[in-house]
Amino acid sequence: MRSLTLNPKIILGSFISLSFLCANPQSSMAQIDCNALESFGNTYNSEILRAVNDRLAGKSIDISRRKDLEINHVESISFNGCRITGKANVTLERKIRRDAHGTMTVRADITSFSLPNRQLCYDNAKVTDVSLSRTLNIGEAVYKLVANRIFPDKECLSV
């Protein structure tokens, strides 16, 4: 019997990228054990973080005609049951004002994972915090709202 190995770099690295590897959900998705997922995520945290940074570091997201959000690197990833939280170091590149630097925190609930189909689904993805230099609290709140409109709330990813 052949053994199937789980590559944490592919599985959870693809999840954090949120909107970069979208796929259609399939009906054969199995529910996952949240305790096992948390244990897996915490065990392979450094490898997952390295894979996420390989995929996301340097990516730029168009916010508006005058603003782009660049992901410099992902600082941390944590697992709490089926909830994953990532904190990224970002730069808000602005054409009129000076650029702003800071962090953005994203969390999502992993709802299912199918190893045979190599698909992972998440729901309730939200930018929970934006902290930027040269930006007032009200501006950070606006950027948080904009980010929550841009990032998909619910997706299934090919992993």
N, C-alpha and C positions, 0 to 999 in steps of 0.2 A: 504494500500500500504506500502511495506517495504521500510525503508530508508537505503541508502547505505552510510556508513561513510568512509571518506578518512583518511587513516593512513599515516601521513607524514613521520614517521620513516621508513616504508617499501618502499614507493614510491621513495623518493629522496635519501634515504640511499643506496638503491640498485643501483641507477644510478651512484653515485659517485664511487662505487666499480669497475666500468668500465668493467673489464674483468673477474669478478668472477661468474656472474650469466647469462651467455649468453643463449639466446633462439632464436628460429627461428621467423623472422618477419611474421606477418599475414597481409593479404590484407585489413582487416577491420579496420585498424588504423585510428583514426580520428585526424584531425589537432587540435592543442590546441590554446587557447587564451593566448598570451604571457604576456599581462598585468595581467591576472588572475593568471598565473603561478608565475610571479614575486611577486605579492601580497601574494600568498600562501607561497612561499619560504621565504619571509621576515617575515611573520607572525609567521611561525613555525621554524625559523632559529635555535634556541637553541635545539629544539627537534630533528631536522634533523641532526645537528652537533653531538649530543649525539649518535644517531643511527649509523651515519657514523663511529664514533670512536669505537662503539661496534663491528662493522663489520671489520674495517680495522686496528685498532691499533694492532701493533705486527706482521702484515703480512710481509712476506719477498718475494721479487721478484728476481729471478736469473738473473743477468745481464750478467755474463760470468762465466768461471770456477773459477775465482779468486775474483769475486765481486758479492755481494748481496746488494740489496736495501731494507732496512727495514723501513716500515712506522711506526714511533713512535706514532703519533697522527695527526689528521686533525685539524689545528688551526682555519681555518675560511672557510665559504662558503658564496658566495654572488650570487645574482640573478640580472640580467639586462635583462628584457624581457624573451626571451627563451634561453638566454645564462647563463650558470652556471659556476662559477669559484670556485675552491677549492685550498686551500694552506695547504700543509702537512709538518709536521716536520719529517725529514728523517735522516737516518744514512746509509752511504755507507760503508759497511763492506768489507775491503780489506785484502787479505791474505799476501801481501808483504809489503805494506805501512800501516801507521797508518790509522785508520778509519776516515772518514770525516763526519761532522754533518752539517745540514743546512735545507733548505726548497726547496720544489718543488711545482710549481703552474701548475694546469691543468684546462683547460677550454673546454667546449663542447656546442654545440647547441642542445637543445631538439627539435626534429622535430615532434614527435607525442606521444600521450598517449591515451591508450584505457583502461578505467576503467573496462568494462565488461570482456575483455581479460586479464586484469591486466598486460599489457605490456607497456613499455616505450621505445621509440627509440631516439637515439642521433646520431649526425653526426659531422664531423669536430673536433673530440677530439684531442687536442694537449697539450703537455707539453710546456708551454710558458716561464717558467723560472726555472732555477736550480741554487741555490746558496749554495755552500758547503765550509766548512773550509778546509784548507790544500789542496786546489785545485785551479789551475790557471784558468783564464777565458776560455782558450782554452779547458781545461779539462771539465769544466762545459758545454761548447758548445757540446762537444762530448757526454757527458752523456745525454744531452737533445735530441740529434739525436737518440741515442740508445733507450731512453725511448719512443720516438715517433714511433720507429719501433716495439717496444714490445707491447705497448698499442694499442688496436683496435681503428681504426679511426671511425668506424660506426658499431653500434650494436643495437639490440633490446633486452631488458632485461625483465625477468619475475619479476614482483613486486608484 
